[in-house]
């Protein structure tokens, strides 16, 4: 029944409707205990994998999973070596372990020269340059890179934002660290104050 | 050496030196004292230790305190102040080795140069000799009342004169006063060698 590379979901219209209901109920339920978080995840899981699965009765809805493939045009994040943390596009697949990558970024600092990269040193990203010709030279790759606005898209991704933030935090001076501490404390105080107000009004 | 005189001995003659060689000589070798080839050079302070820098003290009674560097004195000693009103650290000399210099600097340009010079003079921090010697009578009186230590009024006024201008410039920036008031400490997972200061 299970097709390779595809997710099989049974039971009529699972998860989604229930999930949103659960999220909606979060706001009204009490904030004090964490039981709602468990409730949130338990319900859809049961729906996804019912204990008594009757395949004959349910309408089976086969949907191709969106795998991130090693393919020409796929953007990879380099995780080790001299270009660690930079983005490059797969231009050609050398063999099952290595690919030829090229990262002609518009920003000088983020350029990755064309080289063969072991896939063990790369993480596949969700982004691709569609219709990148096989073994395209750096010139065409650069043009398509700019046209697809890869740098902008990557900067907006949560991964890039998280790493940027971490980097920034790491480079704070002692006085800046102190200011962060104080400002976070102030923000927390405001949040707690408004929570207390809501709680007090709910009781009354 | 004088020539000495030539004397006739039978057929031949020879020169008899005026001052003869010593008949006796010391049996032991006399050790020659070593020549010291070191020179006392003024200590070279780190580049980061510029007057006005906020320092973190790492050792001594005021460890963890954030203080302001006023001047570097001889042989790697630094003159610092709390300011006293903010964190209780008085005008004080500290070893430059036991200090972390942060990148934060306070404007101390308005400081009175004369008082700084007075404070950094060699004898300023040394203890005064006790005017009255301990007598037997004083020894027996000890149990009655402990003499309270009084801060020399000159020292207190110097402290005030220096801190006054610094406090004014500290007030201009948000969080700076409370930053100086809090002590530094490492938390879980802090890696001081990887931190920027």
Interface residues (C-beta under 8 A of the other chain):
Chain A: X170 X171 X172 X173 X174 X175 X178 X179 X182
Chain B: X54 X56 X102 X103 X104 X175 X176 X178 X179 X182 X184 X194 X195 X196 X197
